[in-house]
């Protein structure tokens, strides 16, 4: 007797939970919070000014009432909000190994979600294509994390294209307080999105701590020599015939792809966004460890 779709998805969620918890310990080794700079600061109290205090913290209202300088004291917020911005556009379904880019993104998102949950932080998610497809407000608890994972596994996007500007704009609008936001995507967006993305990055990085995890498949930068074949753009649906036996075509393709990746990396670096690259079918743990150690 075959199992029901409901039971199958529950099994997938459970398997991913077990794997993610183990990888979380391996990646962070108990140093989860030290990996996230810029945790929010909340107002604590007002006290009299002391030599060495930052004059920018002076509370001028209290100072005027008391005729003595007072400063505001802040303390680090114990609670962090983690947002997962996950690309579910048409290109995320691509994969030439046993794993698609969407599958890899889901696994990494689960690792980050359980890491945050284990330390009592809130976790939210935003699934996007060329629009924000679904927003899951930040909350705590294992049940909430499992619900996010289920959505990542099962949710079907309406849009096929990619716009990174849209989720970043939405992030700054829906979250008034600072968060650590992970953008999981192949970052293969149309040229028309570059200007809006620059504007969105400028605003988002001023308010939130952004981390980019670029997911790729090795075949995206290598065209195989298999003769004449029809290819289709997963996001636009455009089809064309190409002769992959042409060495010049394969070389030009590889050069163009690398130039695009270099431009993406330069853009993220310009806005001081920490980045890591994960590849389908390969171990991404080392890359994430490297990312969080340098933070």
Rosetta blueprint (number, residue, H / E / L):
1 X L
2 X L
3 X L
4 X L
5 X H
6 X H
7 X H
8 X H
9 X H
10 X H
11 X H
12 X H
13 X H
14 X H
15 X H
16 X H
17 X H
18 X H
19 X H
20 X H
21 X H
22 X H
23 X H
24 X H
25 X H
26 X H
27 X H
28 X H
29 X L
30 X L
31 X L
32 X L
33 X H
34 X H
35 X H
36 X L
37 X L
38 X L
39 X L
40 X L
41 X E
42 X E
43 X E
44 X E
45 X E
46 X E
47 X E
48 X E
49 X L
50 X L
51 X L
52 X L
53 X L
54 X L
55 X H
56 X H
57 X H
58 X E
59 X L
60 X H
61 X H
62 X H
63 X H
64 X H
65 X H
66 X H
67 X L
68 X L
69 X L
70 X E
71 X E
72 X E
73 X E
74 X E
75 X E
76 X E
77 X L
78 X L
79 X L
80 X L
81 X E
82 X E
83 X E
84 X E
85 X E
86 X E
87 X E
88 X L
89 X L
90 X H
91 X H
92 X H
93 X H
94 X L
95 X L
96 X L
97 X L
98 X L
99 X L
100 X L
101 X H
102 X H
103 X H
104 X H
105 X H
106 X H
107 X H
108 X H
109 X H
110 X H
111 X H
112 X H
113 X H
114 X H
115 X H
116 X H
117 X H
118 X H
119 X L
120 X L
121 X L
122 X E
123 X E
124 X E
125 X E
126 X E
127 X E
128 X E
129 X L
130 X L
131 X L
132 X E
133 X E
134 X E
135 X E
136 X E
137 X E
138 X E
139 X E
140 X L
141 X L
142 X H
143 X H
144 X H
145 X H
146 X H
147 X H
148 X H
149 X H
150 X H
151 X H
152 X H
153 X H
154 X H
155 X L
156 X L
157 X L
158 X L
159 X L
160 X L
161 X L
162 X L
163 X L
164 X H
165 X H
166 X H
167 X H
168 X H
169 X H
170 X H
171 X H
172 X H
173 X H
174 X H
175 X L
176 X L
177 X L
178 X L
179 X L
180 X E
181 X E
182 X E
183 X E
184 X E
185 X E
186 X L
187 X L
188 X L
189 X L
190 X L
191 X H
192 X H
193 X H
194 X H
195 X H
196 X H
197 X H
198 X H
199 X H
200 X H
201 X H
202 X H
203 X H
204 X H
205 X H
206 X H
207 X H
208 X L
209 X E
210 X E
211 X E
212 X E
213 X E
214 X E
215 X E
216 X E
217 X L
218 X H
219 X H
220 X H
221 X H
222 X L
223 X L
224 X L
225 X L
226 X L
227 X L
228 X E
229 X E
230 X E
231 X E
232 X E
233 X L
234 X L
235 X L
236 X L
237 X L
238 X L
239 X E
240 X E
241 X E
242 X E
243 X E
244 X L
245 X L
246 X L
247 X H
248 X H
249 X H
250 X H
251 X H
252 X H
253 X H
254 X H
255 X H
256 X H
257 X H
258 X H
259 X H
260 X H
261 X H
262 X H
263 X H
264 X H
265 X H
266 X H
267 X H
268 X H
269 X H
270 X H
271 X L
272 X L
273 X L
274 X E
275 X E
276 X E
277 X E
278 X E
279 X E
280 X L
281 X L
282 X L
283 X L
284 X L
285 X H
286 X H
287 X H
288 X H
289 X H
290 X H
291 X H
292 X H
293 X H
294 X H
295 X L
